């Protein structure tokens, strides 16, 4: 190697070394200093399902949705609550987490208990670490792909933008499957581009196109909404690759084969091939998914299809107007849509963007039908994120073309890369500005393993308290049953929408050998909405939900709502003992006095 070549390589080595150093620091810092535990109901739900799988119990859950139990009893009367089969989640992410939990010994009932001074559940960090590994792998695959499409410089800029994206880190640490989705999509996109290259050069693209189909099929098994992205690829492959239609049909066949077992299993457990997952459709209809899941009798809540087309179009338009938050706040990513008008010289680059667009359109249509919102920063249906790296690459490339044509840049070559630094600073600003305060907070709680997501989650009282008060063959009702199932490792039913539903489930549970012994009320219910909405969501159980707030407001007088409400007096007699777990903010109503170790 010549001296001149070595000189040219030195800056590259330095930049890559600094990038990897930053990657390591951010990964370790987010997982061990800044980590606050899981904060997504779906992530906790998948985590506790993964633990059941690791124990050899199959795809079962300790979080019982009233709607899911209604479906199960329609197919199999007297379905037991213990070993209840889940038909809500896609299988791949829980299976991967189950393998990791098995490897670290989390399958044993008394393993990984929290210490007396710990604030964050240790297994939360394990689940988040798995998600983070997929995020880092997605960065690597995206860098290789973007460098192949454009050049290593644009690949490096996009990798840095991914690493400094606050939204990406939030999803990584949440335990949701979006980072696994991003990794699989990046792999699928890599082989799609290889197929496009083969096609533009007049060669058969069978092998890379089928490999891309395998990764998109795995996406569909990671999140049911990703089926829509895979359908976009099916359409593109059928049109773009020779022999026409054969590749599209082949990939569609992969999707069908992969879906056969989950569909058969769901039909057996719930009477519907789509299981409880189909009820997410209510969210897309402008309704309330939580209300449907808490409904004990689905016949009383038929879906309204009036104006369905209009609502779907409205949701598509709303996604378009909120596209920057959906793409992780990377402001340059939406320039992808403008770059569609630019005649790129290389045919592969020009054709590949239409594959991205088609998959994004079908994905957006799926999200419009089943619902997605920017109000929830960790919306489990948010799969726009997987498109962010490639859209960012096209946006940066298009911006670079415009920048290079400016007269001032032509006269001053030293300015040719300035736009890259500006883009990185603008996109990374939210992440960098929030970091100092997060670091201070993290170091203040480092002896306790981190600070919890309170409100509404406080793992210590569930793992060290509630777990000891509820026996393995008992259960409780709760407004955050996913947290009870994950942290306390106990059966829990989501509080129904009314007293009749509560008593019906209570009676069924008792008859089937899983006696209900308590009710947990947390800020998850009373602290997230106004009183009017609360009444609509809980009906005659509203007095129970508001009881902790009334007790707090009326102190030192012992004024209560639960036992005073005429319709709830019978319930209050069955669960007469109030147990403040964290002041009155976490209240557990039990059927027997609780003996605390402290």
C-alpha positions as CSV (number, residue, x, y, z in Angstrom):
1,X,0.0,0.0,0.0
2,X,1.4,3.4,-0.9
3,X,2.0,6.2,1.6
4,X,-0.7,8.3,-0.2
5,X,-3.2,5.5,0.2
6,X,-2.4,5.1,3.9
7,X,-2.9,8.8,4.4
8,X,-6.3,8.7,2.7
9,X,-7.3,5.7,4.9
10,X,-6.4,7.3,8.2
11,X,-9.4,9.7,8.4
12,X,-11.8,6.8,7.5
13,X,-10.3,4.6,10.3
14,X,-10.6,7.5,12.8
15,X,-14.2,8.2,11.8
16,X,-15.2,4.6,12.1
17,X,-13.4,4.2,15.4
18,X,-15.2,7.2,16.8
19,X,-18.5,5.9,15.5
20,X,-18.0,2.5,17.2
21,X,-16.9,4.2,20.4
22,X,-20.1,6.3,20.4
23,X,-22.1,3.2,19.6
24,X,-20.7,1.3,22.6
25,X,-21.1,4.2,25.0
26,X,-24.7,4.9,24.0
27,X,-25.6,1.2,24.2
28,X,-24.0,0.7,27.6
29,X,-25.3,4.0,28.9
30,X,-28.9,3.4,27.8
31,X,-29.0,-0.2,29.1
32,X,-27.2,0.4,32.4
33,X,-27.4,4.0,33.4
34,X,-30.4,5.6,31.7
35,X,-32.7,2.5,31.6
36,X,-36.0,2.9,33.4
37,X,-37.6,-0.5,32.7
38,X,-40.2,-1.5,30.2
39,X,-43.0,0.9,29.7
40,X,-45.2,-0.6,27.0
41,X,-48.2,-3.0,27.8
42,X,-47.6,-5.0,24.6
43,X,-43.9,-5.4,25.4
44,X,-44.6,-6.7,29.0
45,X,-47.3,-8.9,27.6
46,X,-44.9,-10.4,25.0
47,X,-42.2,-10.8,27.7
48,X,-44.4,-12.8,30.1
49,X,-45.6,-15.0,27.2
50,X,-41.9,-15.6,26.3
51,X,-41.3,-16.6,29.9
52,X,-44.1,-19.1,29.7
53,X,-42.7,-20.5,26.4
54,X,-39.3,-20.8,28.1
55,X,-40.9,-22.9,30.9
56,X,-42.3,-25.3,28.3
57,X,-45.9,-24.1,28.7
58,X,-46.3,-23.2,25.1
59,X,-47.7,-19.9,23.7
60,X,-49.8,-19.3,26.9
61,X,-50.4,-16.1,28.8
62,X,-51.1,-15.0,32.4
63,X,-52.7,-11.8,31.1
64,X,-56.4,-12.5,30.4
65,X,-58.3,-10.1,28.2
66,X,-62.1,-10.5,28.8
67,X,-62.7,-10.4,25.0
68,X,-60.2,-13.2,24.5
69,X,-61.8,-15.3,27.2
70,X,-65.2,-14.7,25.6
71,X,-63.9,-15.9,22.2
72,X,-62.3,-18.9,23.9
73,X,-65.5,-19.9,25.7
74,X,-67.5,-19.6,22.5
75,X,-65.2,-22.2,21.0
76,X,-64.6,-24.3,24.1
77,X,-67.0,-23.7,27.1
78,X,-65.4,-23.7,30.5
79,X,-62.0,-22.8,29.2
80,X,-59.6,-22.7,32.2
81,X,-57.8,-19.5,33.0
82,X,-54.6,-21.3,33.9
83,X,-52.6,-22.1,30.7
84,X,-54.7,-19.7,28.7
85,X,-53.6,-19.7,25.0
86,X,-52.7,-16.3,23.5
87,X,-54.1,-15.4,20.1
88,X,-53.2,-11.7,20.1
89,X,-49.5,-11.5,19.4
90,X,-47.4,-12.6,16.5
91,X,-45.1,-15.5,17.4
92,X,-41.5,-14.6,16.4
93,X,-40.5,-12.0,18.9
94,X,-41.8,-14.0,22.0
95,X,-40.0,-17.1,20.6
96,X,-36.7,-15.2,20.4
97,X,-37.1,-13.7,23.8
98,X,-38.1,-17.1,25.2
99,X,-34.8,-18.6,23.9
100,X,-32.8,-15.7,25.7
101,X,-34.8,-16.1,28.9
102,X,-34.2,-19.8,28.9
103,X,-30.5,-19.2,28.4
104,X,-30.2,-16.8,31.4
105,X,-32.3,-19.1,33.6
106,X,-35.4,-17.0,33.8
107,X,-37.6,-20.0,33.3
108,X,-37.4,-20.9,36.9
109,X,-40.2,-19.5,39.1
110,X,-38.0,-17.9,41.8
111,X,-35.1,-16.8,39.6
112,X,-34.2,-13.1,38.9
113,X,-36.1,-11.7,41.9
114,X,-35.7,-8.1,42.6
115,X,-33.4,-6.9,45.4
116,X,-34.9,-4.9,48.3
117,X,-33.4,-1.7,47.0
118,X,-33.9,-2.3,43.3
119,X,-36.3,-0.1,41.4
120,X,-36.1,-1.8,37.9
121,X,-36.9,-5.4,37.3
122,X,-33.7,-7.1,36.1
123,X,-35.4,-9.1,33.3
124,X,-36.6,-5.8,31.8
125,X,-33.0,-5.1,31.0
126,X,-32.6,-8.5,29.4
127,X,-35.7,-7.9,27.1
128,X,-34.5,-4.4,26.2
129,X,-31.0,-5.8,25.5
130,X,-32.4,-8.2,22.9
131,X,-34.3,-5.4,21.2
132,X,-31.2,-3.2,21.3
133,X,-29.0,-5.9,19.7
134,X,-31.5,-6.0,16.8
135,X,-31.3,-2.2,16.5
136,X,-27.5,-2.3,16.3
137,X,-27.7,-5.1,13.7
138,X,-30.2,-3.0,11.7
139,X,-27.8,-0.1,11.7
140,X,-25.1,-2.4,10.3
141,X,-27.2,-3.9,7.6
142,X,-28.6,-0.4,6.7
143,X,-25.0,0.9,6.4
144,X,-24.0,-1.9,4.0
145,X,-27.1,-1.5,1.9
146,X,-27.0,2.3,1.7
147,X,-23.3,2.2,0.9
148,X,-24.0,-0.2,-1.9
149,X,-26.9,2.0,-3.3
150,X,-25.1,5.3,-3.0
151,X,-21.7,5.5,-1.3
152,X,-20.1,5.0,2.2
153,X,-20.3,8.7,3.0
154,X,-24.1,8.7,2.8
155,X,-24.2,5.3,4.5
156,X,-22.2,6.7,7.4
157,X,-24.4,9.8,7.7
158,X,-27.5,7.6,7.8
159,X,-25.9,5.2,10.3
160,X,-25.1,8.2,12.6
161,X,-28.6,9.6,12.2
162,X,-30.0,6.2,13.3
163,X,-27.7,6.0,16.3
164,X,-28.6,9.5,17.4
165,X,-32.4,9.1,16.9
166,X,-34.3,9.4,20.2
167,X,-37.3,7.5,18.8
168,X,-35.2,4.5,17.8
169,X,-33.7,4.3,21.2
170,X,-37.1,4.6,22.8
171,X,-38.4,1.6,20.9
172,X,-35.2,-0.3,21.5
173,X,-35.5,0.1,25.3
174,X,-39.3,-0.5,25.3
175,X,-39.0,-4.2,24.4
176,X,-41.5,-3.9,21.5
177,X,-40.7,-5.9,18.3
178,X,-40.1,-2.8,16.1
179,X,-36.3,-3.2,16.2
180,X,-36.6,-6.8,15.1
181,X,-38.9,-5.6,12.4
182,X,-36.3,-3.0,11.3
183,X,-33.5,-5.6,11.2
184,X,-35.6,-8.0,9.1
185,X,-36.8,-5.2,6.8
186,X,-33.2,-4.0,6.3
187,X,-32.2,-7.6,5.3
188,X,-35.2,-7.9,3.0
189,X,-34.5,-4.6,1.4
190,X,-30.8,-5.6,0.9
191,X,-31.8,-8.6,-1.1
192,X,-34.5,-6.7,-2.9
193,X,-31.9,-4.2,-4.1
194,X,-29.6,-7.1,-5.1
195,X,-32.5,-8.5,-7.2
196,X,-33.1,-5.0,-8.7
197,X,-29.5,-4.9,-9.7
198,X,-29.7,-8.3,-11.3
199,X,-32.8,-7.3,-13.1
200,X,-31.5,-4.1,-14.5
201,X,-28.5,-6.0,-15.9
202,X,-30.7,-8.4,-17.7
203,X,-30.1,-11.4,-15.4
204,X,-32.6,-13.6,-13.5
205,X,-33.2,-12.3,-10.0
206,X,-34.7,-15.5,-8.6
207,X,-32.3,-16.1,-5.7
208,X,-32.1,-12.6,-4.1
209,X,-35.8,-12.0,-4.7
210,X,-36.7,-15.2,-2.8
211,X,-34.3,-14.4,0.0
212,X,-36.0,-11.0,0.3
213,X,-39.3,-12.8,0.5
214,X,-38.1,-15.0,3.3
215,X,-37.2,-11.9,5.4
216,X,-40.5,-10.2,4.6
217,X,-42.3,-13.4,5.7
218,X,-40.4,-13.3,9.0
219,X,-41.5,-9.7,9.4
220,X,-45.1,-10.9,9.1
221,X,-44.5,-13.4,11.8
222,X,-43.0,-10.6,14.0
223,X,-45.9,-8.2,13.7
224,X,-49.2,-9.0,12.0
225,X,-49.4,-5.5,10.4
226,X,-46.1,-6.2,8.6
227,X,-48.2,-8.6,6.4
228,X,-49.2,-5.4,4.5
229,X,-45.5,-4.5,3.9
230,X,-44.9,-8.0,2.6
231,X,-47.9,-7.7,0.2
232,X,-46.3,-4.5,-1.2
233,X,-43.2,-6.6,-2.0
234,X,-45.4,-9.3,-3.5
235,X,-46.9,-6.8,-5.9
236,X,-43.5,-5.3,-6.8
237,X,-41.8,-8.7,-7.3
238,X,-44.7,-9.9,-9.5
239,X,-44.3,-6.8,-11.8
240,X,-40.5,-6.0,-11.7
241,X,-38.8,-9.4,-11.8
242,X,-38.8,-12.0,-14.5
243,X,-40.5,-14.4,-15.0
244,X,-43.4,-12.0,-14.4
245,X,-45.7,-13.0,-11.7
246,X,-43.9,-16.2,-10.7
247,X,-41.8,-14.6,-8.0
248,X,-44.7,-12.7,-6.6
249,X,-46.8,-15.9,-6.4
250,X,-43.8,-17.7,-4.8
251,X,-43.5,-15.1,-2.0
252,X,-47.2,-15.1,-1.5
253,X,-47.0,-18.8,-1.1
254,X,-44.3,-18.3,1.6
255,X,-46.7,-16.0,3.5
256,X,-49.5,-18.5,3.3
257,X,-47.4,-21.4,4.5
258,X,-46.0,-19.4,7.4
259,X,-49.5,-18.3,8.4
260,X,-51.1,-21.8,8.3
261,X,-50.0,-22.9,11.8
262,X,-50.9,-19.6,13.6
263,X,-54.3,-19.5,11.8
264,X,-55.1,-23.1,12.6
265,X,-54.1,-22.6,16.3
266,X,-56.1,-19.4,16.6
267,X,-59.2,-21.0,15.1
268,X,-58.9,-23.9,17.5
269,X,-58.4,-21.7,20.6
270,X,-60.8,-18.8,19.8
271,X,-63.1,-20.0,17.0
272,X,-61.6,-17.4,14.7
273,X,-58.5,-17.8,12.5
274,X,-57.4,-14.2,13.3
275,X,-58.0,-14.7,17.0
276,X,-58.0,-11.7,19.3
277,X,-55.5,-9.9,17.1
278,X,-58.4,-9.1,14.7
279,X,-60.0,-6.9,17.4
280,X,-57.3,-4.3,16.8
281,X,-59.5,-3.5,13.8
282,X,-61.7,-1.5,16.3
283,X,-58.8,0.9,16.8
284,X,-58.7,1.7,13.1
285,X,-62.4,2.3,13.1
286,X,-61.9,5.2,15.4
287,X,-62.9,3.3,18.4
288,X,-61.1,2.3,21.6
289,X,-59.2,-1.0,21.4
290,X,-58.9,-1.1,25.2
291,X,-62.6,-0.9,25.6
292,X,-63.1,-3.8,23.2
293,X,-60.5,-6.0,24.9
294,X,-62.2,-5.4,28.3
295,X,-65.6,-6.3,26.9
296,X,-66.8,-9.6,28.3
297,X,-69.5,-10.1,25.6
298,X,-68.4,-9.1,22.0
299,X,-72.0,-9.4,20.8
300,X,-72.8,-6.2,22.6
301,X,-70.1,-4.3,20.7
302,X,-70.5,-5.0,16.9
303,X,-68.1,-3.0,14.7
304,X,-69.5,-0.1,12.9
305,X,-68.6,-0.1,9.2
306,X,-70.5,3.1,8.3
307,X,-68.2,5.4,6.4
308,X,-65.3,2.9,6.6
309,X,-63.7,4.0,3.3
310,X,-63.8,7.7,4.4
311,X,-62.2,6.8,7.8
312,X,-59.5,4.8,6.1
313,X,-58.7,7.6,3.7
314,X,-58.6,10.1,6.6
315,X,-56.2,7.9,8.5
316,X,-53.9,7.6,5.5
317,X,-53.9,11.4,5.2
318,X,-53.2,11.8,8.9
319,X,-50.2,9.6,8.5
320,X,-48.9,11.7,5.7
321,X,-49.2,14.9,7.7
322,X,-47.4,13.4,10.7
323,X,-44.8,11.6,8.6
324,X,-41.8,13.3,10.3
325,X,-42.6,11.9,13.8
326,X,-43.5,8.6,12.3
327,X,-40.1,8.4,10.6
328,X,-38.3,9.0,13.9
329,X,-38.1,12.8,13.7
330,X,-35.5,12.6,11.0
331,X,-36.5,15.7,9.1
332,X,-34.6,14.8,5.9
333,X,-36.4,11.4,5.5
334,X,-39.6,12.8,3.9
335,X,-37.4,14.2,1.1
336,X,-37.6,10.6,-0.2
337,X,-41.0,11.5,-1.7
338,X,-39.5,14.5,-3.5
339,X,-36.6,12.3,-4.7
340,X,-39.1,10.3,-6.7
341,X,-39.2,13.1,-9.2
342,X,-35.4,13.1,-9.7
343,X,-34.0,11.0,-12.6
344,X,-31.2,9.1,-10.9
345,X,-28.6,8.0,-13.4
346,X,-28.2,4.4,-12.2
347,X,-31.3,2.4,-13.1
348,X,-31.1,0.2,-10.0
349,X,-31.3,3.3,-7.7
350,X,-34.3,4.7,-9.7
351,X,-36.2,1.4,-9.7
352,X,-35.5,0.4,-6.1
353,X,-37.2,3.6,-4.7
354,X,-40.5,2.4,-6.3
355,X,-40.2,-0.8,-4.3
356,X,-39.8,1.2,-1.1
357,X,-42.8,3.4,-2.1
358,X,-45.1,0.5,-2.8
359,X,-44.2,-1.3,0.4
360,X,-44.7,2.0,2.4
361,X,-48.1,2.6,0.7
362,X,-49.5,-0.9,1.5
363,X,-48.0,-0.6,5.0
364,X,-49.7,2.8,5.5
365,X,-53.0,1.3,4.3
366,X,-52.7,-1.5,6.8
367,X,-52.0,1.0,9.6
368,X,-54.9,3.1,8.5
369,X,-57.3,0.1,8.8
370,X,-56.0,-1.2,12.1
371,X,-55.1,2.2,13.6
372,X,-51.9,4.1,14.5
373,X,-51.4,7.4,16.3
374,X,-48.6,9.9,17.0
375,X,-50.2,10.7,20.4
376,X,-48.7,7.5,21.7
377,X,-44.9,7.8,21.3
378,X,-44.7,4.0,21.5
379,X,-47.7,3.0,19.5
380,X,-47.3,-0.8,18.9
381,X,-48.8,-0.4,15.4
382,X,-46.2,2.1,14.4
383,X,-44.2,0.4,11.6
384,X,-43.3,3.5,9.6
385,X,-40.0,3.4,11.5
386,X,-38.7,0.5,9.4
387,X,-38.7,2.7,6.3
388,X,-36.8,5.6,8.0
389,X,-33.2,4.5,7.2
390,X,-33.8,4.0,3.4
391,X,-36.0,7.1,3.1
392,X,-33.3,9.0,4.9
393,X,-30.7,7.7,2.5
394,X,-32.7,8.9,-0.6
395,X,-33.4,12.2,1.2
396,X,-29.7,12.8,2.0
397,X,-28.7,11.8,-1.6
398,X,-31.2,14.2,-3.1
399,X,-30.1,17.0,-0.8
400,X,-26.5,16.3,-1.7
401,X,-27.3,16.7,-5.4
402,X,-29.0,20.0,-4.8
403,X,-26.2,21.2,-2.5
404,X,-23.5,20.3,-5.0
405,X,-25.1,22.5,-7.6
406,X,-25.0,25.7,-5.5
407,X,-22.6,28.2,-6.9
408,X,-21.0,28.9,-3.5
409,X,-20.2,25.2,-3.0
410,X,-18.8,24.9,-6.5
411,X,-16.4,27.8,-5.8
412,X,-15.6,26.5,-2.3
413,X,-15.1,22.7,-2.3
414,X,-14.4,22.9,1.4
415,X,-18.2,23.3,1.8
416,X,-19.2,20.2,-0.1
417,X,-19.9,18.2,3.1
418,X,-21.3,20.9,5.3
419,X,-24.9,19.9,4.7
420,X,-24.2,16.5,6.2
421,X,-23.1,18.1,9.5
422,X,-26.2,20.4,9.5
423,X,-28.6,17.5,8.9
424,X,-27.0,15.4,11.7
425,X,-27.1,18.3,14.2
426,X,-30.7,19.2,13.4
427,X,-31.9,15.6,13.6
428,X,-29.9,14.7,16.7
429,X,-30.7,17.8,18.6
430,X,-33.7,16.4,20.6
431,X,-31.6,13.4,21.6
432,X,-28.5,15.4,22.5
433,X,-30.4,18.1,24.4
434,X,-32.2,15.6,26.6
435,X,-29.1,13.5,27.4
436,X,-27.6,15.7,30.2
437,X,-30.7,15.5,32.4
438,X,-31.1,11.8,31.7
439,X,-27.5,11.2,32.7
440,X,-27.9,13.1,35.9
441,X,-31.1,11.2,36.8
442,X,-29.5,7.9,35.9
443,X,-26.4,8.5,38.1
444,X,-28.7,9.5,41.0
445,X,-30.5,6.1,40.9
446,X,-27.6,4.0,39.7
447,X,-27.4,2.2,43.1
448,X,-31.0,1.1,42.6
449,X,-30.6,-0.1,39.1
450,X,-32.4,2.9,37.6
451,X,-35.5,5.0,38.1
452,X,-38.9,3.3,37.4
453,X,-41.6,4.5,34.9
454,X,-43.7,5.8,37.7
455,X,-46.5,6.6,37.2
456,X,-48.0,4.1,36.3
457,X,-45.5,1.2,36.7
458,X,-43.7,0.4,40.0
459,X,-42.2,-3.1,39.7
460,X,-41.0,-3.6,43.3
461,X,-44.4,-3.7,44.9
462,X,-45.6,-6.3,42.3
463,X,-42.5,-8.5,42.3
464,X,-41.8,-8.3,46.1
465,X,-45.3,-7.8,47.4
466,X,-48.2,-8.9,45.2
467,X,-46.4,-12.0,44.0
468,X,-46.2,-13.3,47.6
469,X,-49.9,-12.5,48.4
470,X,-51.4,-14.3,45.4
471,X,-50.8,-18.0,45.1
472,X,-49.9,-19.6,41.7
473,X,-53.4,-21.1,41.5
474,X,-55.2,-17.8,42.3
475,X,-55.6,-14.6,40.3
476,X,-56.5,-10.9,40.6
477,X,-58.3,-8.3,38.6
478,X,-56.2,-5.3,37.6
479,X,-56.2,-2.2,35.4
480,X,-52.6,-3.1,34.4
481,X,-52.8,-6.9,34.2
482,X,-49.8,-7.1,31.8
483,X,-47.6,-5.7,34.6
484,X,-49.0,-8.2,37.1
485,X,-48.4,-11.1,34.7
486,X,-44.8,-9.9,34.0
487,X,-43.6,-8.6,37.4
488,X,-45.6,-10.6,39.8
489,X,-45.8,-13.7,37.6
490,X,-49.4,-14.3,38.5
491,X,-52.7,-14.7,36.6
492,X,-54.5,-11.4,36.1
493,X,-57.7,-10.4,34.4
494,X,-58.1,-6.9,32.8
495,X,-60.9,-5.1,34.7
496,X,-64.0,-5.4,32.6
497,X,-66.2,-2.5,31.5
498,X,-69.0,-3.1,34.0
499,X,-70.0,-5.0,37.1
500,X,-71.9,-7.7,35.2
501,X,-68.8,-8.6,33.3
502,X,-66.7,-8.6,36.4
503,X,-69.0,-10.9,38.3
504,X,-69.3,-13.3,35.4
505,X,-65.5,-13.6,35.0
506,X,-65.2,-13.8,38.8
507,X,-67.6,-16.6,39.0
508,X,-66.1,-18.5,36.1
509,X,-62.6,-18.2,37.6
510,X,-63.7,-19.5,40.9
511,X,-65.4,-22.5,39.4
512,X,-62.4,-23.4,37.3
513,X,-59.9,-23.5,40.2
514,X,-58.4,-20.1,39.9
515,X,-60.0,-18.2,42.7
516,X,-60.0,-14.3,42.4
517,X,-58.4,-12.9,45.6
518,X,-58.1,-9.2,44.9
519,X,-58.3,-6.1,42.7
520,X,-55.4,-3.8,41.8
521,X,-56.1,-0.1,41.0
522,X,-53.3,2.1,39.7
523,X,-52.8,5.4,37.9
524,X,-53.1,3.4,34.7
525,X,-56.8,3.9,35.0
526,X,-57.6,7.0,37.1
527,X,-54.5,9.0,36.2
528,X,-54.7,9.1,32.4
529,X,-58.1,10.6,31.5
530,X,-60.8,12.9,32.7
531,X,-63.7,11.9,34.9
532,X,-66.3,11.9,32.1
533,X,-64.1,9.5,29.9
534,X,-63.4,7.4,33.0
535,X,-67.1,6.9,33.6
536,X,-67.6,5.9,29.9
537,X,-64.8,3.3,30.2
538,X,-65.6,1.8,33.6
539,X,-69.4,2.3,34.0
540,X,-70.5,1.3,37.4
541,X,-66.9,0.3,38.4
542,X,-66.0,4.0,38.3
543,X,-66.4,4.3,42.1
544,X,-63.8,1.6,42.5
545,X,-61.4,3.3,40.2
546,X,-61.8,6.7,41.9
547,X,-61.7,5.3,45.4
548,X,-57.9,5.8,45.9
549,X,-58.1,9.4,44.8
550,X,-61.0,10.1,47.1
551,X,-59.2,8.6,50.0
552,X,-56.2,10.7,49.3
553,X,-58.2,13.9,49.0
554,X,-60.2,13.3,52.1
555,X,-57.4,12.4,54.5
556,X,-57.3,12.0,57.5
557,X,-61.0,11.2,57.2
558,X,-61.7,7.7,56.0
559,X,-64.1,8.6,53.2
560,X,-64.5,6.0,50.5
561,X,-66.5,5.4,47.3
562,X,-66.1,1.7,46.8
563,X,-68.1,0.5,49.7
564,X,-70.5,3.4,49.6
565,X,-71.6,2.9,45.9
566,X,-74.9,1.1,46.0
567,X,-74.2,-1.2,43.1
568,X,-70.7,-2.1,44.3
569,X,-71.5,-3.0,48.0
570,X,-71.5,-6.7,47.3
571,X,-68.1,-6.4,45.6
572,X,-66.8,-4.3,48.5
573,X,-67.9,-7.0,51.0
574,X,-66.0,-9.7,49.0
575,X,-62.8,-7.5,48.8
576,X,-63.0,-5.4,52.0
577,X,-59.3,-5.0,52.8
578,X,-57.5,-2.0,51.4
579,X,-53.8,-2.4,51.0
580,X,-51.9,0.8,50.0
581,X,-48.9,-0.5,48.1
582,X,-47.3,2.9,47.4
583,X,-49.4,5.3,49.4
584,X,-52.9,5.3,48.0
585,X,-51.5,5.6,44.4
586,X,-51.3,1.8,44.2
587,X,-54.3,0.2,46.0
588,X,-54.9,-3.5,46.3
589,X,-58.3,-4.6,47.5
590,X,-58.0,-8.1,48.9
591,X,-60.4,-10.8,50.2
592,X,-58.3,-11.5,53.2
593,X,-55.9,-9.4,55.4
594,X,-52.4,-9.2,54.0
595,X,-49.4,-10.0,56.2
596,X,-46.5,-7.9,55.2
597,X,-42.9,-8.9,56.0
598,X,-42.1,-5.3,56.9
